[in-house]
Structures are given as structure tokens and as C-alpha cells.
């Protein structure tokens, strides 16, 4: 199934220390792929040394914003470029993140969970820590944090909602604890009014699967939770990657709209066949 391109709202710059390409290069890749709207959403600064090696420093934030604005001017007649941010939810840092969000005029903010306590569970350098965890416990702890992130109402989009599966660790089939944690997470997202990201990034990871699992997509669709699309591109060649797969998944669950954001206000645009 082939669809007309929709906004891709999840992409990074070298400021996060694990991506390549300028904003202009991402924009050109989007135009070449037939997209009419994208959003940059690099990893936000965080207080102290939290995850320091994998995100921009606060001193780089103005440069990030200026680079996006410059690209906006260059591509003004060809591409809409939204100014976004991927901000971590990590207990104890909420005040810092709230202040940073309030200090700038974002089009949207993605809220993501990358840590359970001090464990960066999706970091390849920390993969050995999985051996010390009960997988069911890891899943429930993760979904509890995603639910807590939604309850803050700080975020417009909840990012890659089952990132916990990145390396292919699977919760036991039929786990009631995981099912209940998933449901509580989705109820929190529903109450928050945030969109849930459907992300193609997992297709490029060991799990080789869209985020989130189709079980979660189906339940979210039933609840009426809106979706946004993100490729989580870390290089220009990944812009729009897997979009048709994600839109097919939504269409299979009778979801025919996708979220677009401007100045933190959401509107829904139709998913249509090319």
C-alpha cells in the first residue's frame, strides 16, 4: 500500500553526538522524498551530566534554533519545517525540562523515556545490564514511566512508545502485569491529549519492528488517541524511512488521520493513498 507523504516529526542533528547531517541536508532529503512538512527534534539538554554524551549541551540550543530558522528561509517555498525537541522524561529533572520548554517557542515537544533509573536501557553500551533484569519487570517499569511522562502534560507527542523492545527482549506472552502497564500508559496518554508516535525506527533496530507493537497501535486506535509519524532519522538518508509501513499499520486499524503541529497546537490531516 502506498500513501501520500505525511509530516515526519522525529529527526536529529550532530549536536546529539550520534547523528550526521545539517538541517539543510535533512530538508533537501525530505523534498527529494516528496515530503511537504518535517520537524527537527534533537535530544534536549538535561541538567548536570545526565546522559551527557548523547544530547546537545544547553549552550548549543540557540545554535540549533538558528540553524532550523535558516533552513526555513531557504526552503520556504518548498517545505514546511517545524521546530521541535525530543525531551527526556526522567524523575527529578522535570523542573529543568519545564523551564527549558517554556523558554522557547516550539511547534511541538516529544516526550521520551530512555532511562529506567540510571540504566540507559536502549544504549548499546549498557546492553549487558539486561542480564540483571527480569524482562517482565523491565517492561512494567518502562511503561509506568511513559505513563508518568504523559501525566505531566508537558509533551505534545509521546515518543516511540515501546522502545523497551529495541534489542529484541520480549516480555512473556500473556503477561497480565505488562498488559496492565500498557493499558495504564495508554489511558494516561488519552487523558493528556498528547499524540502517540508511530515510529519506523524499530525497523532499523535488532527488534526489526515498528514502535509501538501492533497490539498497542490497535488499542490506541480504539481509544481514539491521535498518532504522529516519526522516522527518528539520525542521518538525512533516513528521512521518511518506513512511512508507508507505519501508515499501512494505522490504516489496518481504521485510523485515517495523522497529527500536524504548529505553535504547540495540533490539527489532524488525512492519510490518503497516492
N, C-alpha and C positions, 0 to 999 in steps of 0.2 A: 504494500500500500504506500502511495506517495502523496505527501501533503505539501501545501504551500508553506514556505518557511515562517516560523513564529519567532518572537524575541528570544535570544539566548542571553540569559542574565548572569551567567557564572563564568568568569574568566579572570586571569591573574596577570601580574606583571613581574619582572625580575626583582622587584622590591621585597617579595616574599622569600627570595633566596632559593626557590625551586621551580622557577618558571623562566621562559625566554620570550623575547619579542616586545616591541614597543606597542603602545596603544594604536598608533597609526597602522602598524602591521596587522594587528587584530582587526581593525576596522576594514582594511583592504581585503583581508581574508573573508570577512563577513559579506562584503559587496560581491566578491568573486563567487561566493556560495549562494547568492541570491537573497540574502537576508536584508531586511529593511530596518531592523532595530536590534541593538545589542545593549548590554550593560557591563561595565567593568566592575569587578567586586573583589578586589585584592584583600588578602588577610590583614585584618586590622591590627594596629598597635595594641599591646596589652601592658599592664603595669609590671614594673620590675623586670625580672628575667624570664617571665612566663613564656615558654615556647619561643624564645628569642631568635633561634636560628631559622625559624620557619615563617616569619612575618616581617612586615615593614616596621621600622622604628618610627616613633611619633614625629621625629624631625623630618621624616620623608613624606608625611601626609600631604603637606601643601604642594610638594612637587608632583605627587600623584594626581591631585585635583587639577593642577595646572596642565599636566600632560593630557588629561581627558578633555579639558576645555579647548586646548589647542586642536586636538583631533576633531572635536565637534565642529570647529570653524572650517577645517579643511574638508570635511565630509558633509557639510550642512545640507547640500542638495542631493545627497545620495543615501544617507544613513542617519538614523536617529541613534545617538549614543547616550545612554543613561549613566548617571554617576551613582554607583553603588559601593557597598562594602560588605565583606564577609566578616562578621564579628563573632568571636567565640563566646559561648556561654560557659562560664566556669565559676562555681560558687566562690564568693569572696571578691570577685572582680566586677560585680555588677555596677557599682557606683562609677567606677572608672569608665566603663563602656557606655553607660548612660550619658555621662558628661561629654564624651567624645562624639557620640551620635548627635547630641544637642548642639554641638559647636559648629556643625556644618550642614549645608543644605543638600541632603541626599535625595535621590529619587527612590531608593529602596535600601533596606538593610537585610542581609541574610543572617540568620542566627544559626550557628552550627556548634555541635558538640564534637570535640576531638580528644577530649581527656576524660578519664574516669579517675578522679583523684589526681595523682601525679603521673598516671600512666597514659602516655600518648598511644592509645590502642591501635591507631591506623598508621603509626610511624614504623617503617620497615626496620629502623634501628632498635625498636623495642618489641619486635615480634616474639622474642623468646619469653616475654612476660606472659604471653598467652598460656604457656605451660604451667603457670602457677595459679591459673584461674579455673573455676568451674564455668563452663561456657554458658550454661543457663543463667548463672549469677551475673556474668558479664553482660548478657543481653538485657536482663531486667534492670541492672544498674544504668545501662546506657539509655534505655527508653524512659526511665524515671527522670534522667537529666534532660532529655529532649522535651518531656512534658513540662518540667520546671522552666525550661527556656521559653516555651510558649506562654506559660502563665505570667511571665514578666511583662508581656505585651510590648516589648522593646523592638520586636522584629516584624518585618513585613513578609518574609519568606522563611520557612524552616528548611534548612539545607540538608541535602542527601540524607533522608530520614532514617535509613538503616545502615549507615556507614559501618556499623559494628561488624558487618559480614565481609568486609573488604578482602581479607586474606582467605576467605572460604571457610572460616569456622562457622558451623551451623548449630543452632540451638536444637535440642532434642525435638523430634517431631511430636506434635500434640502436646507440647508443654503448656500447661494451664498458666503457669507463672508468666511465661513470655507472652502468651495471648492476652492476659490481663494487662500487662505492662504496655503492649502495643495499643490496646483499646484505650487505656487511660491517656496515652500520648495523643492519640487522635482526638479524643474528647477535649483535651487541653488546646490542641490546635484549632478545633472547631470553635471553642469559646473565645479564643484570642482574636479570631477574624483573620489570621495570617493565611497565606497560601502555603501549600506543601510543594516542595520542589520534586519534580520528576527529573532524575539526573541520568545522563548516559555515561557518566564517569566510570561506573562499575563495570561497564562492558570492556574497559581497558585495564581492569584490575584482575587479580587472581580469581575473584569470585565470578567474573565474566557474566554479570547480571545487572540489569537496571536497578538503580536505587529509586524508590523502595521496592521490595518484593511485590509481585502482583496481588498477593493477598491483601497487603496494606493499601495498594492503589484501589482495589475493588471496594474495600471498606470505606476508604476516604471518599470515593465517588458516591457511595450510597449515602454517606452523611452530608454530602453537598459541600465538602471542603474544596476550595478552588486550588488549581495547580499552576505552577510556573515551570518553565523549562530551563535547564542549565546543563551545559556540556562540561562545566568545570575545566575549561581549557587552560592548560599551562603552557601552551605554545600556539601560535596562530593556526597551524595545520589542524588543530583540534576544534576550532570554532564550528559550531553546529553539528559536531560529530554525534551520530546516533539519534538525531532528531526524529527521523521517520519511525524508528523503533519505539521511541517514547510516545509519540503521538498515536501510533497504532495501538499501544497499550491503553492509552486513555480512551480511544475510540471503542475499543473492545468492551470497556466498562461504561459506555454511553456518556462519556464526558466529551463535549464538543466545543469547549471554550478554554482559553489559556489566559493567564494574567499578564497584564502590562501595567507598568508603574510610571508615574511622573509626580515628583514632589511628594512622595510617600502616599499618593492616592492611587488606588487600584481601579482599573477598568478591565473588563473581560472582552477578549476578541475571539471571533470564531475560528475554530480549527477547520480548514477546508481542504478538500482534495485538489491537487494540482491537475 
